[in-house]
Amino acid sequence: MKQFVGMSQRGNLEEAVQGLSRPQFIMLLSNEAQFEAHVKALEKRFPGVPSIGCMGMCYQTGIVEHGVGVIAFLDGINAAANVLENVSTMPVKYIRRLEQDVQRVGGSSRDTVCIDFCTGNDACVLTTMYTTLRQRGIPLVGGTGGEGKVSANGRIYQDAVAYGIVRNQSGRVKTYKENIYHQLGDYRFIASNTDRAKYILGSLNGQSAKQVYKSILHVTDEEILTRTFQNPFGKVNGDDTCIISIKEVNGNSLACFRQVNDSDVLILLELGDYKAITKETIQQICQDFPRRSAIFSVNCLFRYKLFSEQGYMQAYLQEMAALGCHAGFVGYGEHYNNRFVNQSMTCVVFE
């Protein structure tokens, strides 16, 4: 298989797709002002080709913040694209679509992946989708797009998740999740007074969540939102930790970018040596895949902001480019199988 990557800082779709011929699956990353026009134009240019899209920044060796990017797979893949609607209330109502697409594309954990773009309620959506995907062991990588809209096969949807089932006919696929944080001290909290719908974390061990965070890190209310880059929360999930970013202060509570439930066990995290961790991820991918056709990744908006502030973003993209054809987009939350995480990188590698 091959991966095509085309981008335009000016938002010129024709410039982005220049040189693209006979794609078998397309991903569109656009901006708020041009998204609808780009969706229609892309479908007109490549009618009937399975496609998904959302609003967000995209990258290859550089980043496109307000333009358009097109990432396509061709030359040896089998794919299907579709949507689950009403994701805020009942995504399972449309699960038959995913079941049919998985059956049509075929494949297994060895050669097939699901890539998704979602508008929200991610944790519920991923749980729903994974009930079908896990039957064949198919992994999932994706993220949350902006402005509450996604596209699939030339149509625009709100309150939906757009997905593509992609089978590599010429080799393996494997997914990865990169965490650049580790536990700070031995703090361990039981969450309570949560609001699942609004992602509110009210109390930690019976005390105000805001006050606990401030007391441990010695920060003011105003500093909390930037300090989450260095010290997010983590939810213990077996031998894994799901990162939980702080969105804003809500009275004495903290609003997060990820749902927290009463009785969840949380820890406090701190930023590790992200440059060394990136090198470890690259080394692992090279070890697993001596030959690589494509790498598609999702980087969190907060990782993008952190790396940019540290002057590392451009170097990071150059290091990832050494793997081969690497491209992706900046999401508002990352998906990895049935897990919704923050401040992480997830990716899929094609042999």
C-alpha angles and dihedrals in degrees: 000000000000135000122219120202122188128168141176124196088198094055092248106154094192089057091049095052096042107132096016112132131174099351118189097197130014134196119195122202110186144156131259097254097049105027098103093045091048093050092053094044093048092052090049091050094047106022117194096009111133108252143168130188146177142170116272147101117286134199148191115157088338135025127253109205104175106010132072137278132192122198115185137177121213145152103056114010135110116210146171129190132198145135141250108215133204090036093164092060115014119358090159088071088077100038092113088073091060092044091054094046092050090050093047095049094040117190135123143232088293099061111009136076137178116224117192142184115199137191097209148299083081100168093056092043093052093048089052095048094044093058085071100034096051091060087073095027092245112165124221132217125176147106151219118285128207135265096020098276136109134172136220128183094346098313128106122226137187124206091020146110118231115205141180125205105209125188120193107218094189104048151333133316128208134180128218137191121202121205117188094184135083134187119289112220118315098299112149123177138189110216121225141159089044128162107211095192094053096034090239121166106199108171141013116203088344096306132104108284091218093051094047091052092046094047096051096045099031095231135142126239090261093052095053095082094055095037090062086075088067100026118030123158122258129213113215110233109176107290091343133077123218111210117230117199123205113239102183146329113269109190105291090341134078123235111214137197090236133050117264121192133204111273094020111146110234134185132190118248135203132203115265132200095299094182092056092044091052090053090050091052091050092048091050092051091049090050093050095041117031086175119043127185099180145352121202117186142178118213121191119246089237091054088051091051093045094048091045093051090049092048090242105110097090092044089049092055091047091051092050090047089062086072090066128253102012124167139147148137141265111250136192090230133000131238125214116173103302095343129100110203139172134218091018141113122232125182145168123221122205121204 
